[in-house]
């Protein structure tokens, strides 16, 4: 037997991988062990050396090889070789000796590769344990412990590391997700929100077993079993999981969470030794997390006491949700996020902002523009409502600006972009299984970032706020019952007469849930005249409501036999004095004769109505004491006034002007609103006056009755109702065509109509009133919205494709005039003269 044959026999018998190579590196011979492990013979290895090595070790191996050749020294390196049977990489110590001929020339290398994977892993595991122990000893923040441990794990032990902890309700929440590739982390993170750890019953069952589990080889059948659906299965397959360890985190005898380690691209197969390492670290991690929680709990408790004390004061101070939650949002931005909103759930699916604040005074006004608005598109709103109904707070660590913009209505997108939200904490408001809304704290690109502690604090505040919402809802329910009773005492309908338009509103007090004594009334007599009245019984409650009902009844019967308003008021006095001698009632009563265009009226100590004429507004003055005091003085007399040039008559009760506790300012504001052009062109002048004057809830009941004497062609719909807007546009065009207008002017008028409506839809939520007014030979289109003040640019925007500013520029070019009137507390009134040539018949 030759020496070469003896060498091969000895090499094949060795427990090492043996090879020989030519000086330039070409493989000459490999033993049976090499062939069994790599799957390559000498010839195949010669062309596939790089494919046998781990990709991270290729460059390092060749650099060492060239250095050994150049320096004529022993070649020695630790690298990983891929096992042919399963593709797993194991660590080997490679060592090769050079062999020279008699002339000193290198003729070949003789080398071995010894499996040192167990020793290598043991060393890495020991380093992993030591470094992790330092993390646990140094950190006092739960989030930092989870993140730093997961980061260390992917550097020393695994390709993927997940850490999940139980929240206060015992639901598992993902706290750390790490991989070397940030893009993969973001991709998997998006799926983690769709498939929450807390809803994975298999994962929860593994942790409840209270023992670490080793899945040495993860096959596709296991992935199919674990997947929630096809998309989830695709995600799991994309991870390339090779091996896995799942370990519970147990502290003080309780499972507080779990750790999951995956090997993937490294193709490492975890072994029992690795399982022991993870068991030891999970025990230490659990203790560190529990200690950090205890420490954070002490800090949080102190902070909660201070913050919640202030929040409770703000929340429970009043049943007015706008006021209480306005103060709460201001408190939140002073100590937590950059800006905050409180949203209320209306019905089952509508979310409306009831309060907003920003910590930057310059942006606070921008934030408050959102109050009263449904900010989200239908689908985005539906998704948020579904999340709120789960009654679990959640944090959005990253908010994509483009995605957010797509979820908002255009009329608030600009404001929200200005506020620049980058992250958010959302706390649902709920009680007794009912969802009321949410508190949302937003974080901009600042030093402030959402923390678990912030979420805990807001969750505590949310519990108090939920009770406040519930109390407010109970109060509103009681108030609705009172209002239902009140409505039963008010006229079920108002007259519908040619040449006259009646409108009314009754607003109950925001501070009490009792029926009041305010009323309004209007009805037509057989001769065509109209009786109108308004009044107020002193006091509140059922007794005041009963008296109010009796007075209204008397005022509706008396005109059948008496047409003098003053005498009717005296008659009511005599009847009331017998039954309720201590009660005082103020009242205004009038008879309108449409045929003669005159009105006779009398006043019993009631606020004087306002009559808007073509040339201005006047108070209808008439002397007379309230009912209950009239018998002590000489009878008063009725007055008659010409209403041939009247445009609008406004009757009201004193709650309208006393709401701000400054009666003079209340009267001033009422006169301003009645003198505005907008009040003559709104669909509901009574509601317009109420909202413009009060700007919110009133301390006392308010009743308003308006009579318009020059009704016009009107449309009214919501800015979010695209079909109603299209129908109104069609009716507008048809109305013009019916009056034989020129086709070009109709087209121009239709374009003005469309651009004005489009401007409102883009920038102002809520109701839109449209009025086509023809007077003095000119046609004018009036559009009234609920948005904030704006101005029409006289030139096109610099960006020709911009939607902002272009529409009103077009209107200015086509209209004969363009005026914009901002009504404080209500919205805007835009008047556009239409280029029509023929007067309507």
ZIQUIHU-V843051 format. One record per pair of residues at least 12 apart in sequence whose C-alpha atoms are under 6 Angstrom apart, sorted by the first residue. I is the first residue (numbers start at 1). J is the second residue. Records with the same first field share a line. If there is no record, write none. Layout:
I->J ; J
This chain:
11->31
12->31 ; 32
16->113 ; 114
17->33 ; 34 ; 112 ; 113
18->30 ; 31 ; 111 ; 112
19->111
20->109 ; 110 ; 111
21->108 ; 109
22->108
23->108
26->46
27->46
29->42
30->42
37->83 ; 84
38->83 ; 84
39->84
52->81 ; 82
53->80 ; 81
54->80
74->97
75->95 ; 96
76->94 ; 95
77->93 ; 94
78->92 ; 93
79->91 ; 92
80->92
88->267 ; 268
90->117
91->116 ; 117
92->113 ; 114 ; 115 ; 116
93->113 ; 114
94->112 ; 113
95->111 ; 112
96->110 ; 111
97->109 ; 110
128->156
136->288
140->292
141->292
142->289 ; 292
146->176
147->176
150->178
158->261 ; 262 ; 263
159->262 ; 263 ; 264
160->178 ; 179 ; 261 ; 262
161->177 ; 178 ; 260 ; 261
162->176 ; 177 ; 259 ; 260
163->175 ; 176 ; 258 ; 259
164->257 ; 258
165->256 ; 257
166->256 ; 257
171->198
172->197 ; 198
173->197 ; 198
207->248
210->248
212->246 ; 247
213->245 ; 246
214->245
215->243 ; 244
216->243 ; 269 ; 270
217->242 ; 243
218->242 ; 243
240->264
241->263 ; 264
242->263 ; 264 ; 267
243->262 ; 263 ; 269
244->261 ; 262
245->260 ; 261
246->259 ; 260
247->259
249->282 ; 286
250->286
251->286 ; 287
311->328
314->327 ; 328
319->472
322->354
325->355
326->355
329->356 ; 357
330->357
333->359
337->441 ; 442 ; 443
338->359 ; 442 ; 443
339->357 ; 358 ; 442
340->356 ; 357 ; 440 ; 441 ; 442
341->355 ; 356 ; 440
342->354 ; 355 ; 438 ; 439
343->437 ; 438
344->436 ; 437
345->436 ; 437
351->374
352->373 ; 374
353->371 ; 372 ; 373
354->371 ; 372
355->371
356->368
375->408 ; 409
376->407 ; 408 ; 409
377->407 ; 408 ; 409
380->407
388->428
389->435
391->428
393->426 ; 427
394->425 ; 426
395->424 ; 425
396->423 ; 424
397->423
398->422 ; 423
399->422 ; 423
410->762
411->762 ; 763 ; 764
420->444
421->442 ; 443 ; 444
422->443 ; 444
423->442 ; 443
424->441 ; 442 ; 443
425->440 ; 441
426->440
427->439
429->462 ; 466
430->466
478->513
479->513
482->514 ; 515
486->515
489->549
495->523
499->709
500->708 ; 709
501->707 ; 708
502->706 ; 707
503->686 ; 705 ; 706
504->686 ; 704 ; 705
505->686 ; 703 ; 704
506->702 ; 703
507->701 ; 702
508->701
509->698 ; 699 ; 700 ; 701
510->697 ; 698 ; 699
511->699
514->541
515->541
516->540 ; 541 ; 545
517->536 ; 537 ; 544 ; 545 ; 548
518->535 ; 536
519->534 ; 535
520->533 ; 534
521->533
529->592 ; 593
530->591 ; 592
531->590 ; 591
532->589 ; 590
533->588 ; 589
534->587 ; 588
535->586 ; 587
536->585 ; 586
537->585
538->584
565->589 ; 601 ; 602
566->602 ; 637 ; 638
573->627 ; 628
584->627 ; 628
585->626 ; 627
586->604 ; 605 ; 606 ; 626
587->604 ; 606
588->603
589->601 ; 602
597->643 ; 644
598->641 ; 642 ; 643
599->640 ; 641
600->639 ; 640
601->638 ; 639
602->622 ; 638
603->622 ; 624
604->624 ; 625 ; 626
605->624 ; 625 ; 626
608->620
609->650 ; 651
610->649 ; 650
611->648 ; 649
612->647 ; 648
613->645 ; 646 ; 647
614->645
624->636
647->708 ; 709 ; 710
648->707 ; 708
649->706 ; 707
650->705 ; 706
651->704 ; 705
652->703 ; 704
653->702 ; 703
655->700 ; 701 ; 702
656->702
659->698 ; 699
678->829
681->771
682->769
683->769
686->704 ; 706
692->825 ; 826
695->825
712->773
713->771 ; 772
714->770 ; 771
715->770
716->768 ; 769
717->767 ; 768
718->766 ; 767 ; 768
719->761 ; 765 ; 766 ; 767
739->840
745->835 ; 836
749->834
752->811
755->807
764->786 ; 787
768->784 ; 785
769->783 ; 784
770->782 ; 783
779->834
780->832 ; 833 ; 834
781->831 ; 832
782->830 ; 831
783->829 ; 830
784->828 ; 829
785->827 ; 828
786->826 ; 827
787->827
788->827
789->822
792->808
815->832 ; 833 ; 834
816->833
817->832 ; 833
818->831 ; 832
819->831
